[in-house]
Amino acid sequence: MHTASEKSFYEIKEINQNGITFTNGEKIVFQSCIKQGSNGKTFIAERDLFAQPPYFLFFTAERPTKILFNKKGIFSKSENRKQFRELQRMIIEFGYSSYDLG
């Protein structure tokens, strides 16, 4: 497996039912991340809220893409967890799932 490409959650420009677009124009297309597994046709990523920093690892084609929740400063831990849960909620709302490693 290739080393993951790392992106900060705070580099995201847009999230919609098709995927994630970053400020530099790179994209994660959810449909292309589907990995057959215990969760069937909707499994697109792994996630770990308790890692430092928390992250989602998407199964993108060339190599996995890891989105890090790595905001620094006062209240950063609670902000990172809030954003993590929001991304998880959106993935579910769009009909996909992720595997919890935490």
C-alpha positions as CSV (number, residue, x, y, z in Angstrom):
1,M,0.0,0.0,0.0
2,H,1.3,3.5,-0.9
3,T,1.9,6.1,1.7
4,A,-1.2,8.3,2.2
5,S,-1.4,11.8,0.9
6,E,-2.1,14.0,3.9
7,K,-4.5,17.0,3.8
8,S,-5.8,19.2,6.6
9,F,-9.6,19.3,7.1
10,Y,-9.1,23.1,7.1
11,E,-8.0,22.9,3.4
12,I,-11.4,21.8,2.3
13,K,-13.3,24.1,0.1
14,E,-16.5,22.1,-0.3
15,I,-18.2,18.8,0.7
16,N,-21.2,17.5,-1.2
17,Q,-22.9,14.2,-2.1
18,N,-20.2,13.6,-4.8
19,G,-17.2,14.1,-2.6
20,I,-14.7,16.6,-1.2
21,T,-13.0,19.5,-3.0
22,F,-9.8,21.1,-1.5
23,T,-8.8,24.7,-1.9
24,N,-6.0,23.6,-4.4
25,G,-8.6,21.9,-6.7
26,E,-7.8,18.3,-5.7
27,K,-10.8,16.1,-5.1
28,I,-11.9,13.0,-3.3
29,V,-14.8,11.3,-5.3
30,F,-16.8,9.2,-2.9
31,Q,-18.0,6.7,-5.5
32,S,-14.4,5.9,-6.5
33,C,-13.5,5.3,-2.9
34,I,-15.9,2.4,-2.3
35,K,-14.1,-0.6,-1.0
36,Q,-15.8,-4.0,-0.7
37,G,-15.8,-5.1,2.9
38,S,-18.0,-5.8,5.8
39,N,-20.0,-2.7,5.1
40,G,-20.7,-3.6,1.5
41,K,-21.1,-1.0,-1.2
42,T,-20.9,2.1,1.0
43,F,-17.5,1.7,2.7
44,I,-15.3,4.6,1.6
45,A,-12.9,5.3,4.5
46,E,-11.5,4.5,7.9
47,R,-11.6,6.9,10.8
48,D,-10.0,7.4,14.2
49,L,-11.3,10.1,16.5
50,F,-8.8,9.2,19.2
51,A,-5.6,9.4,17.1
52,Q,-3.4,12.4,17.5
53,P,-4.5,14.2,15.3
54,P,-7.9,12.6,14.5
55,Y,-8.3,11.6,10.9
56,F,-10.3,10.0,8.1
57,L,-8.4,7.8,5.6
58,F,-10.2,7.7,2.2
59,F,-9.5,4.9,-0.3
60,T,-8.7,7.1,-3.2
61,A,-7.4,5.5,-6.4
62,E,-3.7,6.3,-6.8
63,R,-3.0,6.3,-3.0
64,P,-5.1,6.8,0.1
65,T,-5.9,10.3,1.2
66,K,-5.7,11.1,4.9
67,I,-7.7,14.1,6.2
68,L,-6.2,15.4,9.4
69,F,-8.2,17.4,12.0
70,N,-5.1,19.3,13.1
71,K,-6.2,22.8,14.1
72,K,-3.9,24.3,16.7
73,G,-4.6,26.7,19.6
74,I,-7.1,27.4,22.2
75,F,-10.2,25.1,22.0
76,S,-8.6,23.3,19.1
77,K,-9.3,19.8,20.5
78,S,-13.0,20.4,20.8
79,E,-13.1,22.2,17.4
80,N,-11.3,19.3,15.8
81,R,-13.7,16.7,17.3
82,K,-16.7,18.8,16.3
83,Q,-15.5,19.0,12.7
84,F,-14.6,15.2,12.7
85,R,-18.2,14.4,13.8
86,E,-19.7,16.8,11.2
87,L,-17.7,15.0,8.4
88,Q,-18.9,11.7,9.7
89,R,-22.5,12.9,9.8
90,M,-22.3,14.2,6.2
91,I,-20.8,10.9,4.9
92,I,-23.7,9.0,6.5
93,E,-26.2,11.5,5.2
94,F,-24.8,11.1,1.6
95,G,-25.3,7.3,1.9
96,Y,-21.8,6.1,2.6
97,S,-20.0,4.7,5.6
98,S,-16.6,4.6,7.3
99,Y,-15.0,2.1,9.6
100,D,-14.2,3.2,13.1
101,L,-10.6,2.3,14.2
102,G,-10.9,4.1,17.6
